[in-house]
Amino acid sequence: MHSRLRTMVAGMAVVGLGVAIAGCGSSSGGSSQKTMELIVGTKSDDFYVTMECGAEQEAKKLGVKLTVTGPATFSVPEQKPLIDTVAVTKPDALIVAPTDSAALDPDLERVQKAGTKVIFVDTSASDPSLGLSRISSDNAAGGKLAADTLGNLIGGTGTVAVISVAKGVSTTDARVAGFEQEMASKFPGVKLLAEQNDDADSVTTAEQFIEGDITANPGLSGAFAANVITAQGAAAGIAQAHKTGTVKLATFDADPTQMSMMSSGTIQLAIAQEPALEGADGVEQALNAIDGKAVTKNIATPLIAITPSNENQASVKSYIYESNCAG
Amino acid sequence: MTSGDSEVQRDETPAAPGGDSGGDSKVEAEETPAAPGGDSKVQADETPAAPSGNGVAQHPGVPPASRGADAGAAVLRAGRRLITFSETWTLVALIILIVYFSFRAPGKFDSLNDFSLMGSANAWYLVMVVGETFVILTAGIDLAVGAVLVMAGVVADLYCLHHGGASASWAVIGVGSVLGLATGAGCGAVQGLGVTKLKVPPLIVTLGGFIAFTGAAYLITGGSDFRNAPNRLVNTIGLGNVPGTPLPWLIAISFAAVIVFGLILAFTRFGRYTYAIGSNPEAARRAGIAVDRHLIKVYALSGLMAGLAGILSLANFGTTTLAGHSFDNLTVITGVVLGGASLFGGRGTMLGSVIGLAIPAVLLTGLTIIGLNTYWQDVAIGAVLVAAVSLDQFRHRLRERA
């Protein structure tokens, strides 16, 4: 018993020492190189991988030290500790894509109070007192573009389903709102089904959603799937109902999986953002903030509509996301 | 999570049933080691000496007279082992839901096409429920099922990618599938070892497994889904029907798993040991059951089922769907518990678990078809879950009082 207690105490001492050393390392006051941390929405999403690639390229160009972290899944409880750590390590700037527009406000406030400059990329917190710059695709415009393209694809009539992720994420909420508004105003002949939220990010739920939609509306002509998971689920559901190609599937993002689905004919439209540019802009604005220069409060990066007819064009290919930074 | 409120009398029946809240069966001390309180099929007013009840190993002193029970009573007993009062109640609830949705969306909900879609979309859930039932019956839990599903799919697809990719032959698909199943069983067995040898609670072991196996899958794939599952696998198993029938392969395979393992659970020694261990592991151990070895087998079985689920999912989606199965474990566990299984072990049946899974599935599809917000599904499932468990508790309290 005594020896076990001793081992425990020794172990804790080692861990404590390790933490202290790590802490010393990151807040190295002697280094003149500026430090930035990029916290993405989730590590396992090619959109964020592409953002990371763009940010790293820009950081190298500007001579800034950049560390990139992110939660394994797009969730608040997993991202919170990463943000809290930044309040301790105090880099010069934090570039972050918060997983909720409000839930992480207290943590971000702590970071900001500690002196770190906060820049939002992709998603943002709705509290205007947080963050010096907000860099994102104009998601509402993206939703609008999706509605315009899909509406034309289905000939302006029919029924369209909307399958999104959990509510409360600034980007997807804006996309869906933009999509629904444009569809209602430009294509009044199209019946829009109520938004369905795949809260648990489950491919199976998305599949069951679209299958139920098709069963209830045998003439379903199109569907808008907000991300790669809902797109995979919807595509499988459409295939099971033997309606591939008949139900035009539109999605957001040009993940390699989604592009492969376009090549095989299960997706007809992908609205692509430019995450590499968002990452690069984030680093650039962060450096401006650190150097006391003017910071652009809002930057809207461009979006394009990729369809089977233009997916192989050179100008379009640069919008397709990467799964690693080698290419 | 063990009850341990039963005494083990050495000179008598080695496995006095305890079950958790007092099992269904009464056991007279001088009689046979009857049911360990599995939601049991041996009713107290029935022949008290039914050695074939979900009892533990046969005690040498069992009076053979009971074996001579006539065929009719034997069939009744067999039937009772498959379905009990719990299942009747949940089955009624399921039927009410089906009738309601058929009424609200006639020709749409109650169509062969719709049931076919529901069955195939829930095929991998059903298969995982089979494995989870065994685990929960032992008073354990397996939180890693979704992650093992993904791992198995990744391993299977990885093999196929290197041997033909999208045009891989059936032989390659076969080998890949076996590798996937073996991966599943292996992951499960490792968890079983954690539970038995390291003596870590199943909740923690399988939580760790969930995190670790997810991480491993991401490591192997480099973070991005493998996309080109063999076309033959997708077109035949994923989208096709059993030749000459309107029955999708996904439904055929998942139902076959349910039937095979449901029968194993109800009628074999493996099944009885599972109930015994869940009911009273100490008594089971003293009765001569190799509890640790059995538990490892049970967790390996759960892993194997998750592996099979992974193959079915790969066939359906055509990709490894790395990020799309994170909360499958909750769906599966909810199904098992809704079906009447007790998280304290020893009580539950395969049929109950199937019904328990069917209820949320019917709710999701039904609510989607009639256009009602699917958040109502969550409210409904929560209510049904609490109602089902509290009804069960109520029933047991009544029995104990009597």
Interface residues (C-beta under 8 A of the other chain):
Chain A: T42 K43 S44 D45 D46 V49 A72 T73 L193 A194 Q196 N197 A200 D201 S202 V203 T204 T205 A206 E207 Q208 F209 E211 G212 D213 T215 A216 V228 I229 Q232 G233 A235 A236 G237 A239 Q240 A241 D255 P256 T257 S260 S323 N324
Chain B: A105 K108 F109 S111 N113 D114 L117 M118 S120 A121 N122 W124 Y125 T214 G215 Y218 G222 G223 S224 D225 R227 N228 G238 L239 S313 N316 F317 G318 T319 T321 L322 A323 G324 H325 S326 F327 D328 L330 T331 A361 L364 T365 G366 L367 T368 I369 I370 G371 N373 T374 Y375
